[in-house]
Amino acid sequence: GGLELLFGSVKCHEVELDSNEITVEKLLVWIRENLLKERQEMFLKGKSVRPGVLVLINDYDWELMGHLEAPIKDKDSVVFISTLHGG
């Protein structure tokens, strides 16, 4: 999808967070502060991801898991996929 361009052209990040109480919302704050290199508005809108960005937690749609309040545990895989593309 091209989102990696906003993260220094790196497609995969292994992240270790200090807290056991991590939600997608807290992860997005951490991503904004630590990983996003440019044009945050292309990835984030307010506290959430922009429309057109799919979020999968261990291959499940985050909306089925609690949206921003979805818990993230050690070794979970969180994937962001952009459905927006040029034509």
N, C-alpha and C positions, 0 to 999 in steps of 0.2 A: 503493500500500500503506500510506501514512501514516508511513513512516520519516522523511520530511523534517521532521516535527514535533520529532524529537530533535535536529535540526541547524538550529534557528532558522528553521524553515519554508522553508529553501532546498533546492530539488530537485537542483540541479546545482552541483558545485564543480570548478573547474579547479585542480589541485594540481601544484606543482613541487617535486620532492624532490631533495635534494643528491646522493644516492648513485646509482651505476649498478647496484648490487646490491640492488634492491628486490624483495621478495617480498610476497605477500598478508599474511603474518604481520606484516611490518614496516609495511606500509600500515595495518593495523588498529591497531597501537600508535600510529602517527602520528595517525590519526583520533581515537582515544580522547583523546590529549593536546591536539589542536588544533581539532577540529570538533564533537565531541559536546557539546551544550549541557546536556542533562539526561538522567536515567534511562538510564545506560549499560547497565544490565541488560536493557533492552528490545532492545538491538542486539547486545551482546556477551555471551558466556558463556565465561569463562576467556580463552584466547588466540584464540578463534574467534568467529564470529557465532553467534547463537542458532539453534536449530533453527527452521525456518520462514522463514529468510532465505536466498534464493537469491543466489549471487554469480556474475556473468557477467563474463568478461574478453574483450573484443572479440566479444561475443555467444556465447561458448562457456562451458559450465558449468565452474567452477573445479575441480571434482572430476576432470574429464578432463585438467586442465592441471597437476595436482600439489597441489591443495588449498592448505594454508597455505604450502607451498614454491613455489607457482606464481610464476614470475618476472613482473615487470611492467616493461615497457620504456617509453621516451619515446613519448608520443602514444597509449598504450593507453587503452582505455575500460574502466573497472571500474564495474559497476552492481550495486547491492544492491536486491533486490526482496523485500518482505515478502509471504508467502503467508497470513499471519494477518489475520483481519478479524473484526469484530463481526457478530452475527447478529440 
